[in-house]
Amino acid sequence: MPLYIGLVHKDPDSCYGMSFPDAPGCFSAADEPDEIYPMAREALTLWIEGMLEDRLPLPATRTAEAIKADPEWSESFADAAFIIGVDVEAALKAAA
């Protein structure tokens, strides 16, 4: 089951922000911790819908270890409050 890895950041006095290294341009935010996964799944579903509508291929997903080793994402990975994984198949079904 491939996962889109989401990096979750939290600054003082702000909401939780999420970015997805393998889904360029896809991001989300949540006010409360229990809203993080639903908001991430919704953001990925909308992103996938857009990619499919534009007939663009979905980028391959990587493991958390591969993202951590990527120089473009290593600092953001290290600064993340935590990471999440969103099931690609579930997001694809929701987008269908």
JOQUI-V213065 format. One record per helix or strand of 3 or more residues. SS is the DSSP state (helix for helix, strand for strand). FROM is the first residue (numbers start at 1). TO is the last residue. If there is no record, write none. Layout:
SS:FROM:TO
SS:FROM:TO
//
This chain:
strand:3:10
strand:16:19
strand:27:30
helix:33:53
helix:64:69
helix:74:79
strand:82:87
helix:88:95
//
